[in-house]
Amino acid sequence: MRLTNKKKLEKYKRKNRGNVLLNKAIDRLIEDIGAHNWKNQSELYRARSDADNVHSDGFYIFNISIHRTMVLIEFDDREATVVWVGTHQEYETTFKNNRDTIKKWLKTNDWI
């Protein structure tokens, strides 16, 4: 699977370069996305137990170390797109731990 908008992850890694565990976890996520062509949710969950489906259009939150990364996965196009990257606190501030808020944010930012 091809990963697009990977620059957001690379920028986040540079910002947190002292956090070795986080950087390794991000590298592992990038490798997992590149190595797999997930056809459905169960295949994704077997490979990445930290994935959480937040919208039926293929949006998932990945819990990376103590941080969260939001990744759009389009199974039809064999493509994953990084949509949002931030800490858990930024996630709670932006999305309020609420799927309806995530849906509104996705609409506002023209993702759906």
MOPAC internal coordinates of N, CA, C and O (Angstrom, degrees):
PM7 1SCF
backbone

  N    0.0000 0     0.00 0     0.00 0    0    0    0
  C    1.4423 1     0.00 0     0.00 0    1    0    0
  C    1.5211 1   108.42 1     0.00 0    2    1    0
  O    1.2310 1   120.87 1   -40.12 1    3    2    1
  N    1.2855 1   115.94 1   139.88 1    3    2    1
  C    1.4615 1   121.72 1  -178.94 1    5    3    2
  C    1.5278 1   110.19 1   -89.34 1    6    5    3
  O    1.2310 1   120.56 1   -43.03 1    7    6    5
  N    1.3189 1   116.53 1   136.97 1    7    6    5
  C    1.4647 1   122.00 1   178.58 1    9    7    6
  C    1.5182 1   109.01 1  -105.64 1   10    9    7
  O    1.2310 1   120.73 1   -59.31 1   11   10    9
  N    1.3379 1   116.21 1   120.69 1   11   10    9
  C    1.4599 1   120.48 1   177.11 1   13   11   10
  C    1.5216 1   109.30 1  -109.22 1   14   13   11
  O    1.2310 1   121.45 1   -18.69 1   15   14   13
  N    1.3063 1   114.83 1   161.31 1   15   14   13
  C    1.4651 1   122.41 1  -178.73 1   17   15   14
  C    1.5379 1   111.02 1    62.54 1   18   17   15
  O    1.2310 1   121.36 1  -149.53 1   19   18   17
  N    1.3273 1   115.00 1    30.47 1   19   18   17
  C    1.4634 1   121.75 1  -179.28 1   21   19   18
  C    1.5272 1   111.74 1   -66.39 1   22   21   19
  O    1.2310 1   120.60 1   163.48 1   23   22   21
  N    1.3302 1   116.46 1   -16.52 1   23   22   21
  C    1.4688 1   120.60 1   179.75 1   25   23   22
  C    1.5276 1   111.56 1   -57.54 1   26   25   23
  O    1.2310 1   120.49 1   146.17 1   27   26   25
  N    1.3393 1   116.68 1   -33.83 1   27   26   25
  C    1.4636 1   119.63 1   179.00 1   29   27   26
  C    1.5201 1   110.85 1   -62.63 1   30   29   27
  O    1.2310 1   120.02 1   139.43 1   31   30   29
  N    1.3193 1   117.57 1   -40.57 1   31   30   29
  C    1.4692 1   120.83 1   178.25 1   33   31   30
  C    1.5188 1   110.87 1   -68.49 1   34   33   31
  O    1.2310 1   120.28 1   138.77 1   35   34   33
  N    1.3292 1   117.07 1   -41.23 1   35   34   33
  C    1.4618 1   120.77 1   179.84 1   37   35   34
  C    1.5313 1   110.48 1   -64.31 1   38   37   35
  O    1.2310 1   120.25 1   139.04 1   39   38   37
  N    1.3323 1   117.12 1   -40.96 1   39   38   37
  C    1.4557 1   120.95 1   177.79 1   41   39   38
  C    1.5279 1   110.49 1   -63.45 1   42   41   39
  O    1.2310 1   120.57 1   139.04 1   43   42   41
  N    1.3166 1   116.52 1   -40.96 1   43   42   41
  C    1.4581 1   121.21 1   179.44 1   45   43   42
  C    1.5258 1   110.86 1   -65.50 1   46   45   43
  O    1.2310 1   120.54 1   142.28 1   47   46   45
  N    1.3391 1   116.58 1   -37.72 1   47   46   45
  C    1.4639 1   120.50 1   176.78 1   49   47   46
  C    1.5281 1   110.56 1   -63.34 1   50   49   47
  O    1.2310 1   120.53 1   136.13 1   51   50   49
  N    1.3226 1   116.59 1   -43.87 1   51   50   49
  C    1.4715 1   119.59 1   179.23 1   53   51   50
  C    1.5240 1   110.61 1   -62.91 1   54   53   51
  O    1.2310 1   120.33 1   139.25 1   55   54   53
  N    1.3161 1   116.98 1   -40.75 1   55   54   53
  C    1.4620 1   121.44 1   179.46 1   57   55   54
  C    1.5285 1   111.24 1   -62.53 1   58   57   55
  O    1.2310 1   120.34 1   148.76 1   59   58   57
  N    1.3312 1   116.96 1   -31.24 1   59   58   57
  C    1.4657 1   122.84 1  -177.76 1   61   59   58
  C    1.5255 1   111.43 1  -115.20 1   62   61   59
  O    1.2310 1   120.04 1  -142.62 1   63   62   61
  N    1.3190 1   117.53 1    37.38 1   63   62   61
  C    1.4695 1   120.58 1  -173.27 1   65   63   62
  C    1.5290 1   113.33 1   -60.99 1   66   65   63
  O    1.2310 1   119.65 1   157.48 1   67   66   65
  N    1.3164 1   118.27 1   -22.52 1   67   66   65
  C    1.4539 1   121.03 1   178.35 1   69   67   66
  C    1.5204 1   113.22 1   -78.44 1   70   69   67
  O    1.2310 1   120.02 1   164.72 1   71   70   69
  N    1.3149 1   117.56 1   -15.28 1   71   70   69
  C    1.4645 1   122.60 1  -179.24 1   73   71   70
  C    1.5246 1   108.88 1   -91.56 1   74   73   71
  O    1.2310 1   121.15 1   -92.69 1   75   74   73
  N    1.3275 1   115.41 1    87.31 1   75   74   73
  C    1.4640 1   121.68 1  -174.57 1   77   75   74
  C    1.5264 1   111.37 1   -62.16 1   78   77   75
  O    1.2310 1   119.81 1   138.48 1   79   78   77
  N    1.3265 1   117.97 1   -41.52 1   79   78   77
  C    1.4699 1   120.66 1  -179.64 1   81   79   78
  C    1.5215 1   111.42 1   -62.69 1   82   81   79
  O    1.2310 1   120.33 1   137.90 1   83   82   81
  N    1.3223 1   116.98 1   -42.10 1   83   82   81
  C    1.4582 1   120.46 1   178.40 1   85   83   82
  C    1.5200 1   111.16 1   -63.92 1   86   85   83
  O    1.2310 1   120.54 1   135.27 1   87   86   85
  N    1.3294 1   116.57 1   -44.73 1   87   86   85
  C    1.4690 1   119.98 1  -179.70 1   89   87   86
  C    1.5176 1   111.93 1   -62.70 1   90   89   87
  O    1.2310 1   120.27 1   140.14 1   91   90   89
  N    1.3230 1   117.08 1   -39.86 1   91   90   89
  C    1.4671 1   120.26 1   176.89 1   93   91   90
  C    1.5245 1   110.79 1   -66.16 1   94   93   91
  O    1.2310 1   120.21 1   140.48 1   95   94   93
  N    1.3280 1   117.21 1   -39.52 1   95   94   93
  C    1.4649 1   120.92 1   179.72 1   97   95   94
  C    1.5273 1   110.91 1   -66.13 1   98   97   95
  O    1.2310 1   119.94 1   141.58 1   99   98   97
  N    1.3227 1   117.72 1   -38.42 1   99   98   97
  C    1.4635 1   120.93 1   176.71 1  101   99   98
  C    1.5200 1   110.11 1   -65.54 1  102  101   99
  O    1.2310 1   120.40 1   136.14 1  103  102  101
  N    1.3328 1   116.83 1   -43.86 1  103  102  101
  C    1.4717 1   120.47 1   176.65 1  105  103  102
  C    1.5254 1   110.79 1   -59.36 1  106  105  103
  O    1.2310 1   120.39 1   139.86 1  107  106  105
  N    1.3231 1   116.87 1   -40.14 1  107  106  105
  C    1.4662 1   121.28 1   179.25 1  109  107  106
  C    1.5337 1   110.88 1   -65.12 1  110  109  107
  O    1.2310 1   120.20 1   139.86 1  111  110  109
  N    1.3416 1   117.23 1   -40.14 1  111  110  109
  C    1.4652 1   120.80 1   176.87 1  113  111  110
  C    1.5245 1   110.51 1   -62.61 1  114  113  111
  O    1.2310 1   120.45 1   134.29 1  115  114  113
  N    1.3266 1   116.74 1   -45.71 1  115  114  113
  C    1.4683 1   121.13 1   178.67 1  117  115  114
  C    1.5262 1   110.30 1   -59.70 1  118  117  115
  O    1.2310 1   120.23 1   135.63 1  119  118  117
  N    1.3288 1   117.16 1   -44.37 1  119  118  117
  C    1.4672 1   121.20 1   178.66 1  121  119  118
  C    1.5245 1   111.33 1   -63.89 1  122  121  119
  O    1.2310 1   120.39 1   136.42 1  123  122  121
  N    1.3297 1   116.87 1   -43.58 1  123  122  121
  C    1.4659 1   120.45 1  -179.80 1  125  123  122
  C    1.5239 1   111.43 1   -61.93 1  126  125  123
  O    1.2310 1   120.28 1   136.47 1  127  126  125
  N    1.3097 1   117.07 1   -43.53 1  127  126  125
  C    1.4649 1   119.91 1   179.67 1  129  127  126
  C    1.5221 1   110.22 1   -64.93 1  130  129  127
  O    1.2310 1   120.23 1   137.88 1  131  130  129
  N    1.3279 1   117.16 1   -42.12 1  131  130  129
  C    1.4601 1   120.92 1   179.53 1  133  131  130
  C    1.5146 1   114.15 1   -67.17 1  134  133  131
  O    1.2310 1   120.53 1   149.22 1  135  134  133
  N    1.3304 1   116.59 1   -30.78 1  135  134  133
  C    1.4641 1   120.83 1  -174.92 1  137  135  134
  C    1.5251 1   113.76 1   -87.93 1  138  137  135
  O    1.2310 1   119.71 1   166.43 1  139  138  137
  N    1.3302 1   118.17 1   -13.57 1  139  138  137
  C    1.4609 1   120.58 1  -174.61 1  141  139  138
  C    1.5206 1   111.99 1  -116.64 1  142  141  139
  O    1.2310 1   121.41 1   -24.80 1  143  142  141
  N    1.3087 1   114.92 1   155.20 1  143  142  141
  C    1.4558 1   122.78 1   171.22 1  145  143  142
  C    1.5240 1   106.41 1  -128.46 1  146  145  143
  O    1.2310 1   121.09 1  -105.27 1  147  146  145
  N    1.3270 1   115.52 1    74.73 1  147  146  145
  C    1.4528 1   120.77 1  -174.71 1  149  147  146
  C    1.5183 1   110.49 1   -63.91 1  150  149  147
  O    1.2310 1   121.06 1   -50.02 1  151  150  149
  N    1.3261 1   115.58 1   129.98 1  151  150  149
  C    1.4642 1   121.30 1  -179.39 1  153  151  150
  C    1.5262 1   111.72 1   -95.20 1  154  153  151
  O    1.2310 1   120.24 1   157.03 1  155  154  153
  N    1.3320 1   117.15 1   -22.97 1  155  154  153
  C    1.4630 1   120.31 1  -178.99 1  157  155  154
  C    1.5314 1   109.60 1  -154.40 1  158  157  155
  O    1.2310 1   121.71 1    -4.61 1  159  158  157
  N    1.3271 1   114.34 1   175.39 1  159  158  157
  C    1.4685 1   120.25 1  -177.35 1  161  159  158
  C    1.5133 1   113.25 1   -61.89 1  162  161  159
  O    1.2310 1   120.00 1   139.01 1  163  162  161
  N    1.3190 1   117.61 1   -40.99 1  163  162  161
  C    1.4632 1   119.34 1  -176.20 1  165  163  162
  C    1.5257 1   111.54 1   -63.76 1  166  165  163
  O    1.2310 1   119.97 1   143.34 1  167  166  165
  N    1.3297 1   117.67 1   -36.66 1  167  166  165
  C    1.4677 1   120.30 1   176.29 1  169  167  166
  C    1.5305 1   110.13 1   -65.02 1  170  169  167
  O    1.2310 1   120.78 1   138.16 1  171  170  169
  N    1.3238 1   116.11 1   -41.84 1  171  170  169
  C    1.4631 1   120.29 1   178.66 1  173  171  170
  C    1.5222 1   110.73 1   -62.47 1  174  173  171
  O    1.2310 1   120.42 1   133.85 1  175  174  173
  N    1.3395 1   116.80 1   -46.15 1  175  174  173
  C    1.4658 1   120.84 1  -177.93 1  177  175  174
  C    1.5232 1   111.96 1   -66.08 1  178  177  175
  O    1.2310 1   120.09 1   148.22 1  179  178  177
  N    1.3386 1   117.44 1   -31.78 1  179  178  177
  C    1.4726 1   118.94 1   176.72 1  181  179  178
  C    1.5216 1   111.08 1   -66.56 1  182  181  179
  O    1.2310 1   120.49 1   141.78 1  183  182  181
  N    1.3229 1   116.68 1   -38.22 1  183  182  181
  C    1.4657 1   120.46 1  -179.15 1  185  183  182
  C    1.5270 1   112.23 1   -81.73 1  186  185  183
  O    1.2310 1   120.30 1   144.85 1  187  186  185
  N    1.3420 1   117.04 1   -35.15 1  187  186  185
  C    1.4602 1   122.07 1  -176.16 1  189  187  186
  C    1.5181 1   109.25 1  -133.41 1  190  189  187
  O    1.2310 1   120.72 1   -87.42 1  191  190  189
  N    1.3189 1   116.23 1    92.58 1  191  190  189
  C    1.4635 1   120.64 1  -179.00 1  193  191  190
  C    1.5317 1   112.13 1   -70.73 1  194  193  191
  O    1.2310 1   120.24 1   168.62 1  195  194  193
  N    1.3313 1   117.15 1   -11.38 1  195  194  193
  C    1.4623 1   120.48 1   179.36 1  197  195  194
  C    1.5281 1   112.95 1   -88.02 1  198  197  195
  O    1.2310 1   120.15 1  -175.99 1  199  198  197
  N    1.3367 1   117.33 1     4.01 1  199  198  197
  C    1.4590 1   121.31 1   179.27 1  201  199  198
  C    1.5204 1   110.55 1   -81.67 1  202  201  199
  O    1.2310 1   121.31 1   -36.59 1  203  202  201
  N    1.3240 1   115.09 1   143.41 1  203  202  201
  C    1.4636 1   121.20 1   176.96 1  205  203  202
  C    1.5212 1   107.95 1  -137.36 1  206  205  203
  O    1.2310 1   120.29 1   -59.88 1  207  206  205
  N    1.3211 1   117.05 1   120.12 1  207  206  205
  C    1.4545 1   121.76 1   179.74 1  209  207  206
  C    1.5222 1   108.87 1   -72.40 1  210  209  207
  O    1.2310 1   120.19 1   -58.97 1  211  210  209
  N    1.3393 1   117.24 1   121.03 1  211  210  209
  C    1.4602 1   120.96 1  -178.33 1  213  211  210
  C    1.5202 1   113.13 1  -111.18 1  214  213  211
  O    1.2310 1   120.33 1   170.57 1  215  214  213
  N    1.3329 1   116.98 1    -9.43 1  215  214  213
  C    1.4662 1   120.78 1   176.28 1  217  215  214
  C    1.5199 1   108.37 1  -156.26 1  218  217  215
  O    1.2310 1   121.26 1   -36.75 1  219  218  217
  N    1.3186 1   115.19 1   143.25 1  219  218  217
  C    1.4648 1   120.63 1  -174.68 1  221  219  218
  C    1.5242 1   113.83 1   -67.49 1  222  221  219
  O    1.2310 1   119.51 1   166.49 1  223  222  221
  N    1.3177 1   118.53 1   -13.51 1  223  222  221
  C    1.4637 1   120.97 1   177.61 1  225  223  222
  C    1.5240 1   113.16 1   -81.72 1  226  225  223
  O    1.2310 1   119.80 1  -170.33 1  227  226  225
  N    1.3250 1   117.99 1     9.67 1  227  226  225
  C    1.4535 1   120.97 1   175.35 1  229  227  226
  C    1.5083 1   114.98 1    99.81 1  230  229  227
  O    1.2310 1   119.59 1  -154.57 1  231  230  229
  N    1.3012 1   118.38 1    25.43 1  231  230  229
  C    1.4619 1   121.85 1   177.19 1  233  231  230
  C    1.5255 1   109.43 1   -95.42 1  234  233  231
  O    1.2310 1   121.37 1   -48.60 1  235  234  233
  N    1.3180 1   114.98 1   131.40 1  235  234  233
  C    1.4610 1   121.27 1  -178.58 1  237  235  234
  C    1.5152 1   110.10 1  -130.92 1  238  237  235
  O    1.2310 1   121.15 1   -36.23 1  239  238  237
  N    1.3310 1   115.40 1   143.77 1  239  238  237
  C    1.4613 1   121.92 1   170.37 1  241  239  238
  C    1.5267 1   106.13 1  -100.32 1  242  241  239
  O    1.2310 1   120.67 1   -51.90 1  243  242  241
  N    1.3202 1   116.32 1   128.10 1  243  242  241
  C    1.4529 1   121.66 1   174.91 1  245  243  242
  C    1.5131 1   108.09 1  -105.89 1  246  245  243
  O    1.2310 1   120.08 1   -52.53 1  247  246  245
  N    1.3269 1   117.46 1   127.47 1  247  246  245
  C    1.4522 1   122.20 1   178.63 1  249  247  246
  C    1.5175 1   107.77 1   -87.27 1  250  249  247
  O    1.2310 1   120.82 1   -79.92 1  251  250  249
  N    1.3066 1   116.04 1   100.08 1  251  250  249
  C    1.4616 1   121.48 1  -177.37 1  253  251  250
  C    1.5201 1   108.15 1   -99.70 1  254  253  251
  O    1.2310 1   120.82 1   -66.04 1  255  254  253
  N    1.3223 1   116.03 1   113.96 1  255  254  253
  C    1.4581 1   121.92 1  -178.50 1  257  255  254
  C    1.5217 1   107.79 1    51.20 1  258  257  255
  O    1.2310 1   119.31 1    60.23 1  259  258  257
  N    1.3176 1   118.92 1  -119.77 1  259  258  257
  C    1.4589 1   120.31 1   177.21 1  261  259  258
  C    1.5181 1   110.75 1  -102.84 1  262  261  259
  O    1.2310 1   120.50 1  -169.56 1  263  262  261
  N    1.3174 1   116.65 1    10.44 1  263  262  261
  C    1.4597 1   121.77 1  -178.37 1  265  263  262
  C    1.5236 1   109.49 1  -112.77 1  266  265  263
  O    1.2310 1   120.63 1   -10.53 1  267  266  265
  N    1.3081 1   116.41 1   169.47 1  267  266  265
  C    1.4597 1   121.70 1   176.36 1  269  267  266
  C    1.5214 1   109.39 1  -124.70 1  270  269  267
  O    1.2310 1   121.69 1   -36.52 1  271  270  269
  N    1.3057 1   114.37 1   143.48 1  271  270  269
  C    1.4486 1   121.85 1   175.87 1  273  271  270
  C    1.5163 1   107.87 1  -129.06 1  274  273  271
  O    1.2310 1   120.37 1   -48.98 1  275  274  273
  N    1.3083 1   116.91 1   131.02 1  275  274  273
  C    1.4537 1   120.15 1   177.84 1  277  275  274
  C    1.5106 1   108.76 1   -98.31 1  278  277  275
  O    1.2310 1   120.80 1   -52.42 1  279  278  277
  N    1.3237 1   116.08 1   127.58 1  279  278  277
  C    1.4515 1   120.99 1  -175.45 1  281  279  278
  C    1.5261 1   109.20 1  -129.20 1  282  281  279
  O    1.2310 1   120.67 1   -50.73 1  283  282  281
  N    1.3167 1   116.32 1   129.27 1  283  282  281
  C    1.4567 1   121.40 1   174.16 1  285  283  282
  C    1.5170 1   108.12 1   -88.61 1  286  285  283
  O    1.2310 1   120.18 1   -53.94 1  287  286  285
  N    1.3275 1   117.26 1   126.06 1  287  286  285
  C    1.4562 1   120.20 1   179.44 1  289  287  286
  C    1.5181 1   108.28 1  -118.31 1  290  289  287
  O    1.2310 1   120.71 1   -60.75 1  291  290  289
  N    1.3228 1   116.24 1   119.25 1  291  290  289
  C    1.4539 1   122.05 1   175.94 1  293  291  290
  C    1.5199 1   108.00 1  -105.42 1  294  293  291
  O    1.2310 1   120.49 1   -76.27 1  295  294  293
  N    1.3052 1   116.66 1   103.73 1  295  294  293
  C    1.4547 1   120.44 1  -175.95 1  297  295  294
  C    1.5203 1   112.29 1   -68.25 1  298  297  295
  O    1.2310 1   119.80 1   147.49 1  299  298  297
  N    1.3164 1   117.99 1   -32.51 1  299  298  297
  C    1.4629 1   120.41 1  -177.64 1  301  299  298
  C    1.5209 1   112.31 1   -66.26 1  302  301  299
  O    1.2310 1   121.14 1   140.29 1  303  302  301
  N    1.3199 1   115.43 1   -39.71 1  303  302  301
  C    1.4564 1   119.65 1  -176.53 1  305  303  302
  C    1.5236 1   113.68 1   -92.19 1  306  305  303
  O    1.2310 1   120.85 1  -176.87 1  307  306  305
  N    1.3386 1   115.99 1     3.13 1  307  306  305
  C    1.4733 1   120.48 1  -177.13 1  309  307  306
  C    1.5256 1   110.47 1    53.28 1  310  309  307
  O    1.2310 1   121.43 1  -135.78 1  311  310  309
  N    1.3324 1   114.88 1    44.22 1  311  310  309
  C    1.4472 1   120.21 1  -176.60 1  313  311  310
  C    1.5228 1   110.64 1  -138.58 1  314  313  311
  O    1.2310 1   120.98 1   -40.42 1  315  314  313
  N    1.3240 1   115.72 1   139.58 1  315  314  313
  C    1.4637 1   122.53 1   174.54 1  317  315  314
  C    1.5219 1   107.33 1  -119.35 1  318  317  315
  O    1.2310 1   120.66 1   -44.94 1  319  318  317
  N    1.3203 1   116.34 1   135.06 1  319  318  317
  C    1.4580 1   120.68 1  -178.60 1  321  319  318
  C    1.5212 1   109.46 1  -122.87 1  322  321  319
  O    1.2310 1   120.58 1   -52.10 1  323  322  321
  N    1.3254 1   116.49 1   127.90 1  323  322  321
  C    1.4585 1   120.99 1   176.30 1  325  323  322
  C    1.5289 1   107.01 1   -73.95 1  326  325  323
  O    1.2310 1   120.56 1   -57.36 1  327  326  325
  N    1.3284 1   116.53 1   122.64 1  327  326  325
  C    1.4533 1   122.16 1  -176.92 1  329  327  326
  C    1.5206 1   111.09 1  -100.82 1  330  329  327
  O    1.2310 1   120.64 1   136.07 1  331  330  329
  N    1.3051 1   116.37 1   -43.93 1  331  330  329
  C    1.4660 1   120.88 1  -174.63 1  333  331  330
  C    1.5171 1   108.68 1  -149.97 1  334  333  331
  O    1.2310 1   120.50 1   -36.14 1  335  334  333
  N    1.3365 1   116.65 1   143.86 1  335  334  333
  C    1.4591 1   122.50 1   176.93 1  337  335  334
  C    1.5225 1   108.02 1  -136.12 1  338  337  335
  O    1.2310 1   120.59 1   -47.29 1  339  338  337
  N    1.3156 1   116.48 1   132.71 1  339  338  337
  C    1.4474 1   119.40 1   176.73 1  341  339  338
  C    1.5147 1   112.06 1  -174.40 1  342  341  339
  O    1.2310 1   120.81 1    -5.94 1  343  342  341
  N    1.3340 1   116.05 1   174.06 1  343  342  341
  C    1.4632 1   121.56 1   178.57 1  345  343  342
  C    1.5264 1   109.49 1   -74.04 1  346  345  343
  O    1.2310 1   120.93 1   -10.47 1  347  346  345
  N    1.3140 1   115.83 1   169.53 1  347  346  345
  C    1.4594 1   120.14 1   178.37 1  349  347  346
  C    1.5335 1   109.84 1   -61.84 1  350  349  347
  O    1.2310 1   120.20 1   141.27 1  351  350  349
  N    1.3200 1   117.21 1   -38.73 1  351  350  349
  C    1.4588 1   120.85 1   178.75 1  353  351  350
  C    1.5304 1   110.83 1   -63.83 1  354  353  351
  O    1.2310 1   120.16 1   137.01 1  355  354  353
  N    1.3261 1   117.31 1   -42.99 1  355  354  353
  C    1.4640 1   120.87 1   176.47 1  357  355  354
  C    1.5249 1   110.83 1   -63.76 1  358  357  355
  O    1.2310 1   120.91 1   143.15 1  359  358  357
  N    1.3310 1   115.87 1   -36.85 1  359  358  357
  C    1.4681 1   121.25 1   176.65 1  361  359  358
  C    1.5267 1   110.04 1   -60.98 1  362  361  359
  O    1.2310 1   120.46 1   132.79 1  363  362  361
  N    1.3239 1   116.73 1   -47.21 1  363  362  361
  C    1.4660 1   120.16 1   180.00 1  365  363  362
  C    1.5220 1   111.70 1   -65.55 1  366  365  363
  O    1.2310 1   120.34 1   141.76 1  367  366  365
  N    1.3235 1   116.95 1   -38.24 1  367  366  365
  C    1.4599 1   120.59 1   178.62 1  369  367  366
  C    1.5302 1   111.01 1   -66.71 1  370  369  367
  O    1.2310 1   120.51 1   135.57 1  371  370  369
  N    1.3193 1   116.63 1   -44.43 1  371  370  369
  C    1.4582 1   121.28 1  -176.95 1  373  371  370
  C    1.5176 1   112.52 1   -75.42 1  374  373  371
  O    1.2310 1   120.43 1   134.06 1  375  374  373
  N    1.3429 1   116.77 1   -45.94 1  375  374  373
  C    1.4654 1   121.18 1  -170.09 1  377  375  374
  C    1.5317 1   114.22 1  -109.15 1  378  377  375
  O    1.2310 1   119.91 1   172.19 1  379  378  377
  N    1.3152 1   117.77 1    -7.81 1  379  378  377
  C    1.4728 1   122.95 1   175.77 1  381  379  378
  C    1.5339 1   113.70 1    56.46 1  382  381  379
  O    1.2310 1   120.14 1  -156.07 1  383  382  381
  N    1.3452 1   117.33 1    23.93 1  383  382  381
  C    1.4731 1   122.30 1  -178.08 1  385  383  382
  C    1.5312 1   110.81 1    52.72 1  386  385  383
  O    1.2310 1   120.65 1  -141.43 1  387  386  385
  N    1.3233 1   116.36 1    38.57 1  387  386  385
  C    1.4446 1   121.22 1  -172.35 1  389  387  386
  C    1.5269 1   109.64 1  -136.18 1  390  389  387
  O    1.2310 1   120.64 1   -55.07 1  391  390  389
  N    1.3204 1   116.38 1   124.93 1  391  390  389
  C    1.4708 1   120.56 1  -178.32 1  393  391  390
  C    1.5262 1   112.35 1   -64.03 1  394  393  391
  O    1.2310 1   119.97 1   145.97 1  395  394  393
  N    1.3343 1   117.66 1   -34.03 1  395  394  393
  C    1.4674 1   119.62 1   177.81 1  397  395  394
  C    1.5227 1   111.15 1   -65.41 1  398  397  395
  O    1.2310 1   120.30 1   141.44 1  399  398  397
  N    1.3244 1   117.03 1   -38.56 1  399  398  397
  C    1.4640 1   121.15 1   177.26 1  401  399  398
  C    1.5217 1   110.03 1   -66.51 1  402  401  399
  O    1.2310 1   120.37 1   140.69 1  403  402  401
  N    1.3300 1   116.89 1   -39.31 1  403  402  401
  C    1.4679 1   120.77 1   176.38 1  405  403  402
  C    1.5217 1   109.68 1   -61.50 1  406  405  403
  O    1.2310 1   120.39 1   134.91 1  407  406  405
  N    1.3302 1   116.86 1   -45.09 1  407  406  405
  C    1.4621 1   121.14 1   179.45 1  409  407  406
  C    1.5276 1   110.90 1   -60.29 1  410  409  407
  O    1.2310 1   119.94 1   135.92 1  411  410  409
  N    1.3336 1   117.72 1   -44.08 1  411  410  409
  C    1.4664 1   121.28 1   178.30 1  413  411  410
  C    1.5314 1   110.69 1   -62.46 1  414  413  411
  O    1.2310 1   120.59 1   137.78 1  415  414  413
  N    1.3447 1   116.47 1   -42.22 1  415  414  413
  C    1.4611 1   120.65 1   179.53 1  417  415  414
  C    1.5245 1   110.28 1   -62.95 1  418  417  415
  O    1.2310 1   120.54 1   137.02 1  419  418  417
  N    1.3241 1   116.57 1   -42.98 1  419  418  417
  C    1.4658 1   120.84 1   179.20 1  421  419  418
  C    1.5260 1   111.06 1   -62.49 1  422  421  419
  O    1.2310 1   120.17 1   138.97 1  423  422  421
  N    1.3195 1   117.27 1   -41.03 1  423  422  421
  C    1.4720 1   120.76 1   178.00 1  425  423  422
  C    1.5162 1   110.94 1   -66.61 1  426  425  423
  O    1.2310 1   120.55 1   134.66 1  427  426  425
  N    1.3296 1   116.56 1   -45.34 1  427  426  425
  C    1.4610 1   121.66 1  -179.33 1  429  427  426
  C    1.5241 1   110.95 1   -59.67 1  430  429  427
  O    1.2310 1   120.33 1   143.59 1  431  430  429
  N    1.3238 1   116.98 1   -36.41 1  431  430  429
  C    1.4601 1   121.37 1  -177.85 1  433  431  430
  C    1.5275 1   112.75 1   -96.66 1  434  433  431
  O    1.2310 1   120.62 1  -162.47 1  435  434  433
  N    1.3302 1   116.42 1    17.53 1  435  434  433
  C    1.4746 1   123.85 1   174.50 1  437  435  434
  C    1.5302 1   114.90 1    58.17 1  438  437  435
  O    1.2310 1   120.42 1  -143.60 1  439  438  437
  N    1.3286 1   116.81 1    36.40 1  439  438  437
  C    1.4527 1   120.51 1   174.68 1  441  439  438
  C    1.5201 1   111.31 1   -90.84 1  442  441  439
  O    1.2310 1   120.87 1   154.14 1  443  442  441
  N    1.3312 1   115.94 1   -25.86 1  443  442  441
  C    1.4719 1   119.87 1   176.25 1  445  443  442
  C    1.5225 1   109.24 1  -131.69 1  446  445  443
  O    1.2310 1   120.10 1   180.00 1  447  446  445

